[in-house]
């Protein structure tokens, strides 16, 4: 019997049993799709949001396992896509830059969250997504809004 090990607990957002909506985030080469899971009414009085960032070669569905945790914490969640992941528009060279440019797409997600009421943001990142989260937290003009990070297997050194 054969099998594979996967971090994908859910393959589609509707499997979570939580209300969500498809949203579009303006990015450099067009529009990147995202899923937005609003916190329950009255729970998100603090304006907290979570932005979930998948790893290289992955899809947004790989981050869905973090949504229930963020939801229990009263955070509105935004599951973003980024250049060259097959959902968002590709970069001009169609190559990953290991977080050096992808963080701009996450910054666009941060801007979306702020424009929709986010006062504080927690970045959830897996592998390359964790490296992108670190870049966004260090380089975004709105980095003061990033109050926490949950990083799974962040890449610190690509060598």
C-alpha positions in Angstrom: 0.0 0.0 0.0 1.4 3.4 -1.0 0.7 6.8 0.5 2.1 10.3 0.8 2.6 12.6 3.8 0.8 15.9 3.4 0.2 19.0 5.4 -3.1 19.5 3.7 -5.8 18.8 6.3 -8.5 20.5 4.2 -8.5 20.8 0.4 -11.3 23.4 0.2 -12.4 26.3 2.5 -16.0 25.0 2.7 -14.7 21.9 4.5 -14.0 24.0 7.6 -17.7 24.7 8.2 -17.0 28.4 8.6 -18.4 31.2 6.6 -15.9 32.7 4.1 -15.9 34.8 1.0 -13.7 35.0 -2.0 -11.9 38.4 -2.2 -9.5 40.0 -4.6 -6.3 41.7 -3.5 -4.7 44.2 -6.0 -1.0 43.3 -6.6 1.7 44.5 -9.0 0.6 42.4 -12.0 -3.1 42.3 -11.5 -5.3 40.8 -8.8 -4.5 37.9 -6.4 -7.4 35.8 -5.1 -7.8 35.3 -1.4 -10.2 33.8 1.1 -11.6 35.8 3.9 -13.0 34.2 7.1 -14.6 36.8 9.3 -14.4 36.4 13.1 -17.7 35.7 14.8 -19.7 38.8 15.6 -18.6 40.4 18.8 -15.5 38.2 19.2 -13.2 40.5 17.0 -13.7 43.7 19.0 -9.9 44.2 19.1 -9.5 44.4 15.3 -7.2 41.4 15.1 -6.5 39.7 11.8 -4.5 36.7 10.7 -2.8 36.5 7.3 -2.0 32.9 6.2 0.8 32.3 3.7 1.5 29.0 2.1 4.8 27.5 1.1 6.6 27.1 -2.2 4.8 24.8 -4.7 1.8 24.8 -2.4 -1.6 26.3 -2.7 -3.8 28.3 -0.3 -5.5 25.2 0.9 -2.4 24.2 2.7 -2.9 27.0 5.2 -6.5 26.1 6.0 -5.4 24.1 9.0 -4.6 27.4 10.7 -8.0 29.0 10.3 -9.8 27.1 13.2 -7.0 28.3 15.6 -7.2 31.9 14.4 -11.0 31.7 14.6 -11.0 30.5 18.2 -8.7 33.4 19.0 -11.2 35.8 17.5 -9.1 36.8 14.5 -10.5 37.5 11.0 -8.4 35.4 8.6 -7.1 36.2 5.2 -5.6 33.4 3.1 -3.5 35.0 0.5 -2.0 33.9 -2.8 1.3 35.3 -4.1 3.1 35.7 -7.4 4.0 32.4 -9.2 1.8 30.2 -7.0 -0.6 29.4 -9.8 -3.4 31.5 -8.4 -1.9 35.0 -8.3 -0.5 36.7 -11.4 3.0 35.5 -12.2 6.0 37.8 -11.9 7.6 39.0 -15.1 10.3 36.2 -15.0 7.8 33.6 -13.7 10.2 32.5 -11.0 10.1 32.4 -7.2 12.5 34.8 -5.6 12.4 33.0 -2.2 10.6 35.8 -0.4 12.5 38.7 -1.8 9.6 39.9 -4.0 6.7 37.7 -2.9 6.5 39.7 0.4 5.0 42.6 -1.7 1.9 40.5 -2.4 1.6 39.7 1.3 2.0 43.4 2.0 -1.0 44.0 -0.4 -2.9 41.5 1.9 -1.8 43.6 4.9 -3.1 46.7 3.2 -6.4 45.0 2.4 -6.8 44.0 6.1 -6.0 47.5 7.3 -8.4 49.0 4.9 -11.1 46.6 6.3 -10.5 47.4 9.9 -7.4 45.5 11.0 -5.6 47.1 13.9 -3.2 44.3 14.6 -2.1 41.5 12.4 -0.7 38.0 13.1 1.2 36.4 10.2 0.9 32.6 9.8 3.5 31.2 7.4 4.5 27.7 6.3 8.1 27.1 4.9 8.5 29.7 2.1 5.4 31.4 3.5 7.2 31.8 6.8 10.2 33.3 5.1 7.8 35.7 3.2 6.2 36.6 6.6 9.6 37.5 8.0 10.3 39.7 5.0 6.9 41.4 5.3 7.4 42.0 9.0 10.8 43.5 8.4 10.2 45.5 5.3 6.5 46.6 5.1 5.8 50.2 5.9 2.9 48.8 8.0 5.1 46.4 10.0 4.1 48.1 13.2 0.7 46.5 12.8 2.3 43.0 12.8 2.0 42.0 16.5 2.8 38.3 16.1 3.9 35.6 13.9 3.2 31.8 13.8 6.0 30.3 11.6 6.2 26.6 10.7 9.6 25.6 9.2 10.7 29.1 8.2 13.6 29.2 5.8 16.4 31.4 7.3 19.1 30.6 4.8 18.4 29.3 1.3 22.0 27.9 1.0 
